[in-house]
Structure formats: C-alpha cells, structure tokens
Amino acid sequence: MLLTITKGREILKVLYLLPAVISTVAIGLLFQRIYSYEPTGLLNGILKGVGLGSLARPWLSDVDTVLAAVSVPEGWRFVGLYTIIIYAALLAVPNELEEAARLDGANAWQVFAKIRFPYIRPVWITMTVMATTFALRGFDIPYLLTNGGPGRSSELVTTYMYKTAFTSTNYGYASAMSVFIVAECLVAVGLVYLLLYRKADR
C-alpha cells in the first residue's frame, strides 16, 4: 500500500508508524478504555451501534476472550517497526527487475510475488524471527492489562516469572524460568530458519 498509493500516503505512514512512538504504558491504558464494558468502551460501543450489542462483553475479564484481547495490542505495538524495515527493503528492490518483469507481461501481483517478495527474503525471514521472539518474551502489555487474570487465563511464562521473583521472592525458580525462555526463543529461531530457508530454497 505504501508503495502504490499516491494520495494520502503520508497519513497512511503516520497510522502505520504510530505504535512505534507511543509508550507501552499508554498503549495499555488505551486498550483498557477500548475494551471497557462499564463504562462502555470503543469496541463495545461500535458493536452496540451496528446492532451487535449481544456480542458486547468485558473482554479483559472473560476467560474466553482475554488472551486474544491481550494479543491484539501486543502485536499492534510492533507494526510500526516491521513497517519501517519492510518498507525500506521494498524501496531497495531494483526498478530494472520490475520493469523487465512488466515487459514480459507480468501483472502487479506477479511482480510482487515473483520479484519483490523473493528479493527481500532475508528481511522477511528476519521479521519472522523478531515477531516470534517478541511474542515469546511478551510481558509488559499483558501485565498492565490483566496481570495474568482472570485467574490465570492470560498468564504467560514471563508474567509468572516476574510474580515468582518479585512477589513470591523465589528467585531460584524465577531464574530457571528465565533460562527456559531463552532456550525457548533459541529453539523457535532455529525452527523458523530451518523451515523458511528450506522452503525458500526449493
């Protein structure tokens, strides 16, 4: 979109990059208001406004929706970072390759799928690794929004580690969990590289 749209491109850039300049605490407070049930937050207000009031619920207090509700702001906060890197990579694709493909009769989708996307393969594989490790190390947004609740329905290894260390003062167990998180990230990165590079080389 950033490469093809001419009108309103700057506004689109601001919307994409907005999460990168907002603090984590502000994002947490923002989504608390968005998900609020009483008083009615933005999400429930929209549902009621379009006649879907039966779907309105306390998103952060419902065990069936809390994990998904926490995941949305946790992912949204990194959109700006990924956008900057991928946008810069796409700008670096040589115009000669695209022009040659168009002369051979390739349409816009074929240019993207056969020229641009393969050309920036190292970049999107790096983005996949970053997204995976950030997801496994996520802490601040879930902690700010729910503190692992209700019950333990949104408890992550990182939030549990924090509580174990600084609430229960069981530093040995918390240290073991931190080592597990590091090992988990290393295994995940290895799997990502193995799967994506092997698939791309076929």
N, C-alpha and C positions, 0 to 999 in steps of 0.2 A: 504493500500500500504506500509506504513512504517513497518508494522508487517510482511509482506510476502516477500517483495523484499530484496534480499541479495546484489546484485551488484548495486552500485550507491546509496545506502541508505543514506549515509552521504550527498551527493549532493542534494538528494531529501529533506532531513531535512533542509538544508540551504535555498532551494527555498521556502519551507513551512514557515519557520520562518523569512524570510527576511522582510516582512512587519512590524514585531514586533520591529525591530531595526532601522527602517527608521523613521525620524521625519515626522510629519503631513505636515509641510510646504514643505518638499522635495517631499512627495507623491503628493501634489497639483501641484507643478511645473513639476513633472514627467508626470503626466497625461495631463497637459496643452500641453506639447510637443507631447504626444501620439495622442491627439485629434486634433492637429493643422491642419487647412485647408490650410493656406498660411503663411509661407512655409509648404509644405506637411509634416504632422506628420507620425508617425509609422503606425497607423491604416489605414489612407487613402493611405499611400504608399503600404501597403500589399494588400489592395483592388484593387488598380490600377495594382499591379504586377501580380495578379491572374486573371486579366481580368474583374474585377467587379468595374471598375472605376466609373460607373454610380451611385454606392451606396455611393461614397465618398461625404462627406458633412461637414460643420462646426458644429461638434457635440455639442459644447457648446453654439452655437448661434442659433440652430434650436429648436423651441419650441416643436417639436415632439420628439426630441431625448435627450434634455438636462437633463431631470430628470433621465432617465436611465443611461446617461453618467456620471452623478454625483454620482449615486448609486454604480457604479462598484468600484471606488477607496474607497468609504466609507465602503463598505463591505470587500474589499481586505485587508485593513489595519488591520482587526481583525482576519484574517485567522491564523496567527502565534499563537496568544493567544489561540484560540479554539483548534488548533492542539496540542499544548503542553499539555493542560488539558485532552483532549480526548485520546491522545496517552498514557499518564501516566495512565489513567483509564483502558485502554485496556491491558496494561502490568500487571496490578494488578489482572486480571482475573485468577483464579487458573488453572494451567495446568491440574489438575486432572479432572476437569469438561469437558474440551475439549477432553481429552484422552478417557474418558468414553463415550462421545457422538460419537467419531470416531469408538470406538469398537462396538457400537450399529448400525454402518452403516451410520452415518451422513456424508454428504459431506461438503465441505468448506463453502458453503452458509448457510447450515442448522446450522453449528456450530456458524457462526456469528449471524444469525437471532434468534436462539433459546437459545444460551448460552451467547455469548459476549454482544450482544446488550441489552438484558434484565438485565444482571448483572450490566451494567453501567447506568441503567435507571436514577438514581438520578443525574448523571453527565450530561447526555444529556438534561435532563429537565432544569438543571441549565444553561447550554449553551443556550438553547432556551430563557430562561428568560433574560440572558445577551444580546443576539442578539436583542431581542425585545426592551429592554430599551435603548441600544446603538442606535438603529435605530430611536427611538422616540426623543432621545436627540442629534442626529447628528447636528453638527454646522460647525466645522472648515473646512472640505473639501468642502462642498457646498459654504461656504462663500468665501473661497480662489479661487475657480474655477469660480464662476458665480456671487457671491454676490446677489443671488436671481433672476438673469436675465436669458434670455432676458425678459424684462417686469417683470412679477412676476411668470413666468412659472416654476421656480425651487425654489420659496420662501418656506421656512419651517417656522414652528412656532418659532423655535429657532433663525433663521436669522432675522425674522420680529421683535422678541422681542429685539434683540440686536440693530437693527436700531431705534426702538421706544425709547429705553432707551438712546442711546448714540449719535444718530443723531437728533431725534426729541425732546430729553430730556423730554419725557413724562414718567417719572419713575413710576408713579402710574399704568398706563396701562401696562407697561412692567412687573411690579411686579405681576399684575393679570395674565398675560400670563405665568409667571414662575410657579405660583401656579397651573395653568391649566396643565402645562407639568408634574408636579409632580403627580397630580391626574390622568392624562392620563396614566402615567407609572404604577401607582398602580393598576388601573383597568386592564391594559394589563397583568401585572404579575398575578393578580388574575384569569383572564381568562385562561392564559397558564397553571397554576397549576390545575385549575378545569378540563380543557379539557384533558390534558395529563395524570394526575393521575387517573382520572375516566376511561379513555380509557385503561390505562395500567392495572388497577385493574380488568377489565372484563375478 
